[in-house]
Amino acid sequence: MTEIIRMGSMLQPKPRGRGWRDAVTAQNMYRRRDDPRGRMVAEITNDLRRYSTEAQHIGHAFASLHGLNATDLQALIAVMEAELVGDPITPGRLGEVLNLSSGSVTALVDRLERAGHIRRDRDTVDRRKILLHYADRGASLAQSFFGPLGRRTDQVMDRFTDDELAVVHRFMAEMVRSMRAHRDEMRAVRDEPHRDGAPGPSGDA
């Protein structure tokens, strides 16, 4: 079941066509390839891109099988990730993570709850607070689909020493923090109103 978390952002829209190829080329243009480190950095960048692409394909397969869209799956990832760290997410916090309005979050949570993927519970300390949890049916579906992938992942990790895995973990954690920082910057730019007072790209005044 936790293989959903390992996949990370696996259901982002897949760029297609020449524009995507041009963007990838532009991304790598600044990287030096005339020295061993430069070539290694370029190869790692390509490996990350290839991993992301394959993860997207798997995520789309799971979503298609169970009638989910990209936002649905990202919501399930956020709910499960919060549970794994022992800090269940609220609908409000889910809206912040997914950058959705309160009305959109309500509709999203209603849809996932009706489908049996998540459930709402009241906080035992603050009864006014609603917490989101993975429902048994949703957990079962995720386990049946991602279980085989998890076993394959474990087999790969078994080929690395503890010290090697520690380095990989540190690298991936830093990459995630970098990606999230860039995502937040892009959201801030998108949500900023134009200087002349006109609505920004998001349509908010």
MDTraj code that builds the backbone (N, CA, C; nanometers):
import mdtraj as md
import numpy as np

residues = "MET THR GLU ILE ILE ARG MET GLY SER MET LEU GLN PRO LYS PRO ARG GLY ARG GLY TRP ARG ASP ALA VAL THR ALA GLN ASN MET TYR ARG ARG ARG ASP ASP PRO ARG GLY ARG MET VAL ALA GLU ILE THR ASN ASP LEU ARG ARG TYR SER THR GLU ALA GLN HIS ILE GLY HIS ALA PHE ALA SER LEU HIS GLY LEU ASN ALA THR ASP LEU GLN ALA LEU ILE ALA VAL MET GLU ALA GLU LEU VAL GLY ASP PRO ILE THR PRO GLY ARG LEU GLY GLU VAL LEU ASN LEU SER SER GLY SER VAL THR ALA LEU VAL ASP ARG LEU GLU ARG ALA GLY HIS ILE ARG ARG ASP ARG ASP THR VAL ASP ARG ARG LYS ILE LEU LEU HIS TYR ALA ASP ARG GLY ALA SER LEU ALA GLN SER PHE PHE GLY PRO LEU GLY ARG ARG THR ASP GLN VAL MET ASP ARG PHE THR ASP ASP GLU LEU ALA VAL VAL HIS ARG PHE MET ALA GLU MET VAL ARG SER MET ARG ALA HIS ARG ASP GLU MET ARG ALA VAL ARG ASP GLU PRO HIS ARG ASP GLY ALA PRO GLY PRO SER GLY ASP ALA".split()
xyz = np.array([
    [0.0816, -0.1207, 0.0000],
    [0.0000, 0.0000, 0.0000],
    [0.0852, 0.1260, 0.0000],
    [0.1947, 0.1239, 0.0744],
    [0.2792, 0.2427, 0.0811],
    [0.3528, 0.2689, -0.0488],
    [0.3395, 0.1797, -0.1478],
    [0.4041, 0.2060, -0.2764],
    [0.3454, 0.3297, -0.3418],
    [0.2215, 0.3680, -0.3070],
    [0.1659, 0.4925, -0.3583],
    [0.2537, 0.6087, -0.3160],
    [0.2994, 0.6071, -0.1899],
    [0.3841, 0.7156, -0.1427],
    [0.5190, 0.7131, -0.2112],
    [0.5736, 0.5931, -0.2325],
    [0.7023, 0.5843, -0.3014],
    [0.6935, 0.6430, -0.4416],
    [0.5784, 0.6312, -0.5027],
    [0.5637, 0.6815, -0.6386],
    [0.5619, 0.8336, -0.6423],
    [0.5211, 0.8972, -0.5333],
    [0.5201, 1.0429, -0.5293],
    [0.4178, 1.1007, -0.6250],
    [0.4577, 1.2030, -0.6998],
    [0.3644, 1.2728, -0.7886],
    [0.3524, 1.1988, -0.9198],
    [0.2854, 1.0882, -0.9175],
    [0.2892, 1.0011, -1.0339],
    [0.1737, 1.0224, -1.1286],
    [0.0818, 1.1127, -1.0970],
    [-0.0308, 1.1300, -1.1868],
    [-0.0407, 1.2731, -1.2367],
    [0.0721, 1.3382, -1.2510],
    [0.0707, 1.4683, -1.3127],
    [0.0452, 1.4504, -1.4623],
    [-0.0208, 1.5497, -1.5262],
    [-0.0455, 1.5380, -1.6701],
    [0.0836, 1.5151, -1.7460],
    [0.0812, 1.4243, -1.8415],
    [0.2010, 1.3893, -1.9170],
    [0.2194, 1.4859, -2.0335],
    [0.3289, 1.5625, -2.0372],
    [0.3546, 1.6478, -2.1525],
    [0.3771, 1.5621, -2.2759],
    [0.3327, 1.6130, -2.3903],
    [0.3440, 1.5351, -2.5125],
    [0.4003, 1.6222, -2.6245],
    [0.4495, 1.5550, -2.7289],
    [0.4841, 1.6230, -2.8521],
    [0.6160, 1.6957, -2.8475],
    [0.6380, 1.7757, -2.9534],
    [0.7665, 1.8423, -2.9708],
    [0.7949, 1.9401, -2.8595],
    [0.6891, 2.0074, -2.8078],
    [0.7099, 2.1043, -2.7011],
    [0.7750, 2.0422, -2.5802],
    [0.7326, 1.9197, -2.5454],
    [0.7913, 1.8490, -2.4309],
    [0.9371, 1.8148, -2.4588],
    [0.9661, 1.7670, -2.5797],
    [1.1049, 1.7337, -2.6134],
    [1.1931, 1.8578, -2.6077],
    [1.1405, 1.9708, -2.6577],
    [1.2170, 2.0949, -2.6538],
    [1.2432, 2.1389, -2.5109],
    [1.1436, 2.1208, -2.4234],
    [1.1593, 2.1607, -2.2842],
    [1.2666, 2.0769, -2.2162],
    [1.2654, 1.9460, -2.2436],
    [1.3668, 1.8582, -2.1843],
    [1.5051, 1.8970, -2.2343],
    [1.5156, 1.9254, -2.3634],
    [1.6438, 1.9659, -2.4201],
    [1.6932, 2.0948, -2.3550],
    [1.6018, 2.1909, -2.3380],
    [1.6395, 2.3175, -2.2763],
    [1.6842, 2.2964, -2.1330],
    [1.6168, 2.2052, -2.0624],
    [1.6519, 2.1790, -1.9240],
    [1.7956, 2.1292, -1.9117],
    [1.8395, 2.0510, -2.0071],
    [1.9715, 1.9897, -1.9984],
    [2.0805, 2.0720, -2.0676],
    [2.0420, 2.1799, -2.1366],
    [2.1407, 2.2570, -2.2108],
    [2.2460, 2.3177, -2.1193],
    [2.2042, 2.3570, -1.9974],
    [2.2979, 2.4258, -1.9103],
    [2.3957, 2.3303, -1.8438],
    [2.3713, 2.2008, -1.8520],
    [2.4546, 2.1046, -1.7813],
    [2.5829, 2.0767, -1.8605],
    [2.6939, 2.0838, -1.7916],
    [2.8220, 2.0550, -1.8550],
    [2.8337, 1.9052, -1.8794],
    [2.8708, 1.8692, -1.9995],
    [2.8844, 1.7277, -2.0345],
    [3.0283, 1.6917, -2.0726],
    [3.1212, 1.7854, -2.0541],
    [3.2576, 1.7598, -2.0976],
    [3.3482, 1.7166, -1.9823],
    [3.2869, 1.6793, -1.8696],
    [3.3654, 1.6273, -1.7585],
    [3.2828, 1.5169, -1.6918],
    [3.3466, 1.4276, -1.6193],
    [3.2745, 1.3134, -1.5606],
    [3.1568, 1.3542, -1.4719],
    [3.1753, 1.4555, -1.3884],
    [3.0659, 1.4967, -1.3009],
    [2.9491, 1.5531, -1.3819],
    [2.9807, 1.6342, -1.4820],
    [2.8749, 1.6902, -1.5654],
    [2.7952, 1.5822, -1.6352],
    [2.8645, 1.4818, -1.6858],
    [2.7941, 1.3718, -1.7524],
    [2.7104, 1.2927, -1.6529],
    [2.7631, 1.2736, -1.5310],
    [2.6883, 1.2004, -1.4300],
    [2.5623, 1.2762, -1.3889],
    [2.5736, 1.4077, -1.3704],
    [2.4579, 1.4899, -1.3348],
    [2.3510, 1.4814, -1.4436],
    [2.3941, 1.4871, -1.5684],
    [2.2994, 1.4780, -1.6797],
    [2.2295, 1.3424, -1.6809],
    [2.3044, 1.2357, -1.6559],
    [2.2450, 1.1022, -1.6552],
    [2.1466, 1.0861, -1.5399],
    [2.1813, 1.1397, -1.4236],
    [2.0890, 1.1319, -1.3095],
    [1.9611, 1.2092, -1.3396],
    [1.9760, 1.3259, -1.4016],
    [1.8577, 1.4033, -1.4408],
    [1.7687, 1.3223, -1.5343],
    [1.8290, 1.2555, -1.6304],
    [1.7524, 1.1729, -1.7227],
    [1.6892, 1.0536, -1.6517],
    [1.7620, 0.9946, -1.5544],
    [1.7059, 0.8830, -1.4785],
    [1.5823, 0.9267, -1.4000],
    [1.5898, 1.0444, -1.3380],
    [1.4750, 1.0955, -1.2636],
    [1.3562, 1.1183, -1.3561],
    [1.3840, 1.1724, -1.4744],
    [1.2758, 1.1959, -1.5704],
    [1.2120, 1.0644, -1.6142],
    [1.2974, 0.9641, -1.6430],
    [1.2444, 0.8351, -1.6869],
    [1.1633, 0.7679, -1.5760],
    [1.2130, 0.7776, -1.4518],
    [1.1389, 0.7200, -1.3388],
    [1.0029, 0.7868, -1.3248],
    [1.0028, 0.9203, -1.3355],
    [0.8770, 0.9941, -1.3246],
    [0.7788, 0.9526, -1.4332],
    [0.8291, 0.9362, -1.5550],
    [0.7424, 0.8975, -1.6662],
    [0.6810, 0.7597, -1.6436],
    [0.7639, 0.6631, -1.6015],
    [0.7113, 0.5287, -1.5764],
    [0.6123, 0.5296, -1.4607],
    [0.6412, 0.6090, -1.3580],
    [0.5495, 0.6193, -1.2443],
    [0.4153, 0.6770, -1.2881],
    [0.4200, 0.7742, -1.3792],
    [0.2967, 0.8323, -1.4309],
    [0.2124, 0.7274, -1.5015],
    [0.2772, 0.6439, -1.5814],
    [0.2035, 0.5393, -1.6525],
    [0.1335, 0.4461, -1.5534],
    [0.2049, 0.4083, -1.4475],
    [0.1460, 0.3186, -1.3477],
    [0.0320, 0.3886, -1.2753],
    [0.0528, 0.5146, -1.2397],
    [-0.0522, 0.5897, -1.1725],
    [-0.1767, 0.6044, -1.2569],
    [-0.1590, 0.6308, -1.3854],
    [-0.2741, 0.6426, -1.4750],
    [-0.3480, 0.5090, -1.4870],
    [-0.2734, 0.3998, -1.4859],
    [-0.3376, 0.2682, -1.4941],
    [-0.4246, 0.2435, -1.3710],
    [-0.3713, 0.2751, -1.2522],
    [-0.4488, 0.2576, -1.1294],
    [-0.5719, 0.3478, -1.1301],
    [-0.5534, 0.4738, -1.1692],
    [-0.6648, 0.5677, -1.1714],
    [-0.7729, 0.5238, -1.2694],
    [-0.7307, 0.4820, -1.3882],
    [-0.8269, 0.4394, -1.4890],
    [-0.9047, 0.3167, -1.4427],
    [-0.8364, 0.2251, -1.3764],
    [-0.9004, 0.1033, -1.3292],
    [-1.0096, 0.1316, -1.2273],
    [-0.9910, 0.2363, -1.1476],
    [-1.0842, 0.2640, -1.0383],
    [-1.1605, 0.3952, -1.0557],
    [-1.1617, 0.4494, -1.1767],
    [-1.2413, 0.5680, -1.2050],
    [-1.1943, 0.6938, -1.1341],
    [-1.0632, 0.7080, -1.1159],
    [-1.0076, 0.8248, -1.0485],
    [-0.9458, 0.9205, -1.1497],
    [-0.9423, 1.0484, -1.1126],
    [-0.8697, 1.1438, -1.1949],
    [-0.7412, 1.1840, -1.1231],
    [-0.6659, 1.2746, -1.1835],
    [-0.5352, 1.3111, -1.1280],
    [-0.5476, 1.3692, -0.9875],
    [-0.6457, 1.4579, -0.9676],
    [-0.6630, 1.5195, -0.8369],
    [-0.7052, 1.4169, -0.7325],
    [-0.7901, 1.3223, -0.7714],
    [-0.8313, 1.2164, -0.6791],
    [-0.7104, 1.1414, -0.6249],
    [-0.6210, 1.1021, -0.7144],
    [-0.5069, 1.0227, -0.6722],
    [-0.4103, 1.1049, -0.5875],
    [-0.3907, 1.2319, -0.6231],
    [-0.3057, 1.3167, -0.5411],
    [-0.3641, 1.3346, -0.4015],
    [-0.4957, 1.3397, -0.3925],
    [-0.5598, 1.3498, -0.2611],
    [-0.5367, 1.2230, -0.1799],
    [-0.5487, 1.1072, -0.2435],
    [-0.5247, 0.9809, -0.1731],
    [-0.3808, 0.9722, -0.1242],
    [-0.2870, 1.0194, -0.2048],
    [-0.1469, 1.0201, -0.1641],
    [-0.1285, 1.1078, -0.0407],
    [-0.1907, 1.2265, -0.0424],
    [-0.1768, 1.3191, 0.0704],
    [-0.2376, 1.2610, 0.1978],
    [-0.3536, 1.1964, 0.1845],
    [-0.4188, 1.1359, 0.3020],
    [-0.3324, 1.0244, 0.3589],
    [-0.2802, 0.9383, 0.2723],
    [-0.2000, 0.8265, 0.3206],
    [-0.0673, 0.8743, 0.3794],
    [-0.0054, 0.9723, 0.3153],
    [0.1221, 1.0221, 0.3658],
    [0.1047, 1.0812, 0.5055],
    [-0.0045, 1.1537, 0.5267],
    [-0.0311, 1.2117, 0.6583],
    [-0.0517, 1.1025, 0.7628],
    [-0.1212, 0.9969, 0.7247],
    [-0.1431, 0.8875, 0.8186],
    [-0.0124, 0.8162, 0.8527],
    [0.0737, 0.8005, 0.7556],
    [0.2001, 0.7299, 0.7784],
    [0.2882, 0.8013, 0.8806],
    [0.2792, 0.9342, 0.8868],
    [0.3601, 1.0093, 0.9833],
    [0.2825, 1.0364, 1.1123],
    [0.1628, 0.9798, 1.1227],
    [0.0850, 0.9928, 1.2453],
    [0.0183, 1.1269, 1.2651],
    [-0.0059, 1.1999, 1.1568],
    [-0.0682, 1.3320, 1.1652],
    [-0.1773, 1.3428, 1.0589],
    [-0.2948, 1.2812, 1.0833],
    [-0.4027, 1.2795, 0.9831],
    [-0.4354, 1.4188, 0.9319],
    [-0.4657, 1.4262, 0.8059],
    [-0.4872, 1.5542, 0.7398],
    [-0.6326, 1.5980, 0.7528],
    [-0.6548, 1.7274, 0.7590],
    [-0.7892, 1.7842, 0.7604],
    [-0.8280, 1.8249, 0.6183],
    [-0.9578, 1.8427, 0.5915],
    [-0.9960, 1.8900, 0.4581],
    [-0.9321, 2.0244, 0.4232],
    [-0.9203, 2.1124, 0.5213],
    [-0.8585, 2.2410, 0.4946],
    [-0.7134, 2.2286, 0.4528],
    [-0.6411, 2.1436, 0.5243],
    [-0.5003, 2.1222, 0.4910],
    [-0.4877, 2.0530, 0.3553],
    [-0.5790, 1.9624, 0.3255],
    [-0.5768, 1.8960, 0.1950],
    [-0.5935, 1.9985, 0.0834],
    [-0.6809, 2.0959, 0.1060],
    [-0.6989, 2.2012, 0.0069],
    [-0.5724, 2.2815, -0.0149],
    [-0.4969, 2.3068, 0.0931],
    [-0.3711, 2.3791, 0.0801],
    [-0.2693, 2.2972, 0.0013],
    [-0.2627, 2.1675, 0.0305],
    [-0.1662, 2.0813, -0.0382],
    [-0.1951, 2.0754, -0.1879],
    [-0.3243, 2.0634, -0.2225],
    [-0.3630, 2.0487, -0.3626],
    [-0.3932, 2.1820, -0.4301],
    [-0.3882, 2.2920, -0.3512],
    [-0.4171, 2.4245, -0.4047],
    [-0.5591, 2.4324, -0.4607],
    [-0.6550, 2.3855, -0.3802],
    [-0.7955, 2.3853, -0.4202],
    [-0.8780, 2.4745, -0.3280],
    [-0.9875, 2.5254, -0.3785],
    [-1.0790, 2.6039, -0.2972],
    [-1.1536, 2.5120, -0.2009],
    [-1.2161, 2.5708, -0.0984],
    [-1.2883, 2.4902, 0.0001],
    [-1.4030, 2.4137, -0.0645],
    [-1.4709, 2.4772, -0.1608],
    [-1.5807, 2.4087, -0.2284],
    [-1.5320, 2.2897, -0.3098],
    [-1.4180, 2.3063, -0.3766],
    [-1.3627, 2.1967, -0.4560],
    [-1.3167, 2.0822, -0.3667],
    [-1.2591, 2.1162, -0.2509],
    [-1.2145, 2.0121, -0.1584],
    [-1.3334, 1.9337, -0.1051],
    [-1.4416, 2.0040, -0.0715],
    [-1.5609, 1.9360, -0.0215],
    [-1.6143, 1.8373, -0.1243],
    [-1.6229, 1.8806, -0.2494],
    [-1.6710, 1.7919, -0.3556],
    [-1.5761, 1.6738, -0.3739],
    [-1.4458, 1.6992, -0.3658],
    [-1.3461, 1.5934, -0.3817],
    [-1.3585, 1.4904, -0.2704],
    [-1.3654, 1.5363, -0.1461],
    [-1.3757, 1.4451, -0.0322],
    [-1.5061, 1.3662, -0.0381],
    [-1.6153, 1.4328, -0.0741],
    [-1.7445, 1.3630, -0.0874],
    [-1.7333, 1.2503, -0.1889],
    [-1.6703, 1.2791, -0.3022],
    [-1.6589, 1.1795, -0.4089],
    [-1.5741, 1.0601, -0.3655],
    [-1.4622, 1.0866, -0.3006],
    [-1.3754, 0.9777, -0.2574],
    [-1.4375, 0.8972, -0.1439],
    [-1.5152, 0.9640, -0.0597],
    [-1.5820, 0.8920, 0.0490],
    [-1.6919, 0.8017, -0.0056],
    [-1.7684, 0.8518, -0.1012],
    [-1.8731, 0.7686, -0.1620],
    [-1.8134, 0.6463, -0.2307],
    [-1.6950, 0.6627, -0.2889],
    [-1.6302, 0.5520, -0.3596],
    [-1.5628, 0.4538, -0.2638],
    [-1.5596, 0.4871, -0.1350],
    [-1.5017, 0.3965, -0.0369],
    [-1.3513, 0.4074, -0.0220],
    [-1.2910, 0.5152, -0.0737],
    [-1.1459, 0.5297, -0.0650],
    [-1.1022, 0.5921, 0.0676],
    [-1.1783, 0.6883, 0.1182],
    [-1.1427, 0.7544, 0.2428],
    [-1.2664, 0.7633, 0.3330],
    [-1.2424, 0.8016, 0.4579],
    [-1.3523, 0.8231, 0.5518],
    [-1.3239, 0.9484, 0.6336],
    [-1.4289, 1.0121, 0.6822],
    [-1.4174, 1.1273, 0.7711],
    [-1.4358, 1.0821, 0.9155],
    [-1.3484, 1.1287, 1.0030],
    [-1.3622, 1.1034, 1.1470],
    [-1.3456, 1.2346, 1.2208],
    [-1.4148, 1.2469, 1.3345],
    [-1.3958, 1.3648, 1.4185],
    [-1.2773, 1.3431, 1.5116],
    [-1.2015, 1.4475, 1.5303],
    [-1.0873, 1.4426, 1.6210],
    [-1.1379, 1.4103, 1.7615],
    [-1.0725, 1.3174, 1.8287],
    [-1.1154, 1.2787, 1.9632],
    [-1.0912, 1.3898, 2.0647],
    [-0.9978, 1.4810, 2.0344],
    [-0.9683, 1.5918, 2.1262],
    [-1.0545, 1.7133, 2.0952],
    [-1.0565, 1.7527, 1.9679],
    [-1.1358, 1.8673, 1.9235],
    [-1.2452, 1.8154, 1.8311],
    [-1.3649, 1.8013, 1.8845],
    [-1.4743, 1.7412, 1.8082],
    [-1.5156, 1.8260, 1.6890],
    [-1.4721, 1.9509, 1.6854],
    [-1.5058, 2.0354, 1.5705],
    [-1.4178, 2.0047, 1.4498],
    [-1.3069, 1.9379, 1.4729],
    [-1.2104, 1.9122, 1.3658],
    [-1.2400, 1.7792, 1.2974],
    [-1.2412, 1.7824, 1.1635],
    [-1.2619, 1.6622, 1.0829],
    [-1.1280, 1.6138, 1.0301],
    [-1.1007, 1.4847, 1.0477],
    [-0.9777, 1.4245, 0.9980],
    [-1.0105, 1.3237, 0.8884],
    [-0.9234, 1.3155, 0.7899],
    [-0.9428, 1.2238, 0.6781],
    [-0.8517, 1.1033, 0.6939],
    [-0.9089, 0.9850, 0.6749],
    [-0.8338, 0.8606, 0.6869],
    [-0.8597, 0.7738, 0.5644],
    [-0.7650, 0.6852, 0.5378],
    [-0.7818, 0.5886, 0.4300],
    [-0.8825, 0.4836, 0.4742],
    [-0.9841, 0.4601, 0.3950],
    [-1.0846, 0.3592, 0.4285],
    [-1.0330, 0.2199, 0.3958],
    [-1.0940, 0.1198, 0.4568],
    [-1.0485, -0.0180, 0.4369],
    [-1.0534, -0.0584, 0.2896],
    [-1.1606, -0.0212, 0.2205],
    [-1.1729, -0.0602, 0.0799],
    [-1.0630, 0.0045, -0.0032],
    [-1.0366, 0.1328, 0.0218],
    [-0.9325, 0.2007, -0.0531],
    [-0.7958, 0.1400, -0.0279],
    [-0.7703, 0.1045, 0.0983],
    [-0.6423, 0.0429, 0.1320],
    [-0.6271, -0.0920, 0.0637],
    [-0.7356, -0.1675, 0.0565],
    [-0.7318, -0.2988, -0.0070],
    [-0.7042, -0.2870, -0.1570],
    [-0.7684, -0.1899, -0.2219],
    [-0.7462, -0.1693, -0.3649],
    [-0.6018, -0.1297, -0.3933],
    [-0.5491, -0.0399, -0.3096],
    [-0.4108, 0.0036, -0.3293],
    [-0.3135, -0.1118, -0.3079],
    [-0.3403, -0.1925, -0.2054],
    [-0.2502, -0.3038, -0.1758],
    [-0.2496, -0.4055, -0.2895],
    [-0.3660, -0.4356, -0.3428],
    [-0.3733, -0.5363, -0.4490],
    [-0.3050, -0.4880, -0.5765],
    [-0.3107, -0.3578, -0.6023],
    [-0.2522, -0.3044, -0.7254],
    [-0.1030, -0.2786, -0.7104],
    [-0.0638, -0.2158, -0.5990],
    [0.0747, -0.1730, -0.5828],
    [0.1610, -0.2742, -0.5075],
    [0.1004, -0.3775, -0.4501],
    [0.1787, -0.4767, -0.3778],
    [0.2896, -0.5392, -0.4617],
    [0.2598, -0.5877, -0.5818],
    [0.3658, -0.6454, -0.6660],
    [0.4775, -0.5460, -0.6970],
    [0.4417, -0.4205, -0.7184],
    [0.5435, -0.3191, -0.7446],
    [0.6301, -0.2986, -0.6204],
    [0.5682, -0.3017, -0.5041],
    [0.6446, -0.2880, -0.3812],
    [0.7465, -0.3992, -0.3639],
    [0.7072, -0.5204, -0.4022],
    [0.8015, -0.6326, -0.3920],
    [0.9175, -0.6150, -0.4889],
    [0.8888, -0.5650, -0.6087],
    [0.9971, -0.5387, -0.7036],
    [1.0916, -0.4303, -0.6493],
    [1.0336, -0.3279, -0.5886],
    [1.1150, -0.2217, -0.5312],
    [1.2040, -0.2748, -0.4196],
    [1.1477, -0.3602, -0.3362],
    [1.2263, -0.4186, -0.2271],
    [1.3437, -0.5019, -0.2809],
    [1.3189, -0.5735, -0.3908],
    [1.4251, -0.6539, -0.4498],
    [1.5405, -0.5660, -0.4982],
    [1.5064, -0.4505, -0.5541],
    [1.6112, -0.3578, -0.5986],
    [1.6885, -0.3053, -0.4779],
    [1.6179, -0.2649, -0.3736],
    [1.6843, -0.2093, -0.2556],
    [1.7732, -0.3116, -0.1864],
    [1.7360, -0.4373, -0.1962],
    [1.8180, -0.5424, -0.1336],
    [1.9577, -0.5511, -0.1955],
    [1.9742, -0.4947, -0.3146],
    [2.1041, -0.5011, -0.3816],
    [2.1976, -0.3883, -0.3392],
    [2.1523, -0.3036, -0.2472],
    [2.2320, -0.1916, -0.2004],
    [2.2589, -0.2047, -0.0513],
    [2.3747, -0.1568, -0.0100],
    [2.4097, -0.1610, 0.1320],
    [2.3321, -0.0530, 0.2074],
    [2.3343, -0.0629, 0.3395],
    [2.2664, 0.0375, 0.4218],
    [2.3253, 0.1764, 0.3981],
    [2.4567, 0.1840, 0.3862],
    [2.5211, 0.3136, 0.3629],
    [2.4807, 0.3721, 0.2273],
    [2.4728, 0.2869, 0.1264],
    [2.4311, 0.3342, -0.0059],
    [2.2870, 0.3832, -0.0026],
    [2.2013, 0.3095, 0.0650],
    [2.0614, 0.3509, 0.0748],
    [2.0484, 0.4819, 0.1511],
    [2.1327, 0.5035, 0.2508],
    [2.1283, 0.6287, 0.3260],
    [2.1590, 0.7476, 0.2354],
    [2.2548, 0.7301, 0.1445],
    [2.2891, 0.8365, 0.0500],
    [2.1737, 0.8603, -0.0470],
    [2.1157, 0.7518, -0.0971],
    [2.0017, 0.7648, -0.1892],
    [1.8859, 0.8358, -0.1206],
    [1.8607, 0.7975, 0.0046],
    [1.7512, 0.8595, 0.0789],
    [1.7758, 1.0094, 0.0968],
    [1.8981, 1.0464, 0.1325],
    [1.9296, 1.1881, 0.1505],
    [1.9143, 1.2645, 0.0202],
    [1.9589, 1.2051, -0.0896],
    [1.9469, 1.2689, -0.2207],
    [1.8003, 1.2893, -0.2584],
    [1.7194, 1.1832, -0.2434],
    [1.5791, 1.1937, -0.2819],
    [1.5037, 1.2931, -0.1933],
    [1.5346, 1.2947, -0.0635],
    [1.4685, 1.3888, 0.0267],
    [1.5004, 1.5325, -0.0124],
    [1.6262, 1.5574, -0.0491],
    [1.6651, 1.6918, -0.0917],
    [1.5974, 1.7292, -0.2239],
    [1.5854, 1.6330, -0.3141],
    [1.5188, 1.6592, -0.4413],
    [1.3714, 1.6915, -0.4204],
    [1.3064, 1.6197, -0.3301],
    [1.1654, 1.6467, -0.3011],
    [1.1487, 1.7870, -0.2439],
    [1.2366, 1.8251, -0.1512],
    [1.2282, 1.9596, -0.0942],
    [1.2497, 2.0660, -0.2022],
    [1.3426, 2.0393, -0.2929],
    [1.3675, 2.1340, -0.4013],
    [1.2460, 2.1474, -0.4928],
    [1.1853, 2.0338, -0.5272],
    [1.0676, 2.0356, -0.6140],
    [0.9511, 2.1081, -0.5473],
    [0.9314, 2.0833, -0.4182],
    [0.8216, 2.1493, -0.3478],
    [0.8429, 2.3000, -0.3395],
    [0.9668, 2.3417, -0.3173],
    [0.9961, 2.4845, -0.3130],
    [0.9665, 2.5495, -0.4483],
    [1.0054, 2.4813, -0.5567],
    [0.9777, 2.5345, -0.6907],
    [0.8277, 2.5375, -0.7169],
    [0.7576, 2.4317, -0.6756],
    [0.6114, 2.4286, -0.6920],
    [0.5461, 2.5455, -0.6202],
    [0.5872, 2.5718, -0.4961],
    [0.5276, 2.6811, -0.4193],
    [0.5560, 2.8158, -0.4830],
    [0.6762, 2.8325, -0.5377],
    [0.7089, 2.9575, -0.6061],
    [0.6206, 2.9775, -0.7287],
    [0.5992, 2.8694, -0.8041],
    [0.5154, 2.8801, -0.9240],
    [0.3707, 2.9107, -0.8876],
    [0.3235, 2.8511, -0.7783],
    [0.1876, 2.8806, -0.7343],
    [0.1743, 3.0266, -0.6929],
    [0.2758, 3.0776, -0.6242],
    [0.2709, 3.2168, -0.5801],
    [0.2669, 3.3114, -0.6992],
    [0.3455, 3.2823, -0.8023],
    [0.3452, 3.3650, -0.9225],
    [0.2101, 3.3575, -0.9916],
    [0.1550, 3.2377, -0.9995],
    [0.0262, 3.2199, -1.0667],
    [-0.0850, 3.2939, -0.9950],
    [-0.0809, 3.2959, -0.8610],
    [-0.1894, 3.3536, -0.7834],
    [-0.1748, 3.5026, -0.7605],
    [-0.0580, 3.5605, -0.7971],
    [-0.0391, 3.7040, -0.7788],
    [-0.1245, 3.7810, -0.8787],
    [-0.1984, 3.8843, -0.8304],
    [-0.2723, 3.9691, -0.9256],
    [-0.1752, 4.0538, -1.0066],
    [-0.2174, 4.0894, -1.1283],
    [-0.1329, 4.1755, -1.2111],
    [-0.1206, 4.3134, -1.1469],
    [-0.0133, 4.3824, -1.1800],
    [0.0110, 4.5120, -1.1176],
    [-0.0977, 4.6118, -1.1496],
    [-0.1657, 4.5973, -1.2634],
    [-0.2697, 4.6926, -1.2985],
    [-0.4017, 4.6616, -1.2313],
    [-0.4028, 4.5586, -1.1447],
    [-0.5240, 4.5243, -1.0712],
    [-0.6098, 4.4200, -1.1380],
    [-0.5729, 4.3791, -1.2583],
    [-0.6507, 4.2764, -1.3266],
    [-0.6257, 4.1415, -1.2637],
    [-0.7194, 4.0464, -1.2772],
    [-0.6996, 3.9150, -1.2199],
    [-0.5761, 3.8464, -1.2763],
    [-0.5104, 3.7640, -1.1926],
    [-0.3965, 3.6861, -1.2388],
    [-0.4431, 3.5668, -1.3153],
    [-0.3513, 3.4796, -1.3541],
    [-0.3838, 3.3607, -1.4335],
    [-0.4851, 3.2706, -1.3685],
    [-0.4944, 3.2732, -1.2310],
    [-0.5880, 3.1850, -1.1657],
    [-0.7291, 3.2384, -1.1700],
    [-0.7444, 3.3651, -1.2107],
    [-0.8770, 3.4241, -1.2170],
    [-0.9162, 3.4932, -1.0888],
    [-0.8310, 3.4933, -0.9853],
    [-0.8621, 3.5580, -0.8587],
    [-0.8269, 3.7049, -0.8687],
    [-0.9156, 3.7893, -0.8206],
    [-0.8895, 3.9320, -0.8246],
    [-0.7971, 3.9726, -0.7107],
])
top = md.Topology()
chain = top.add_chain()
for i, resn in enumerate(residues, 1):
    res = top.add_residue(resn, chain, resSeq=i)
    for name in ("N", "CA", "C"):
        top.add_atom(name, md.element.get_by_symbol(name[0]), res)
traj = md.Trajectory(xyz[None], top)
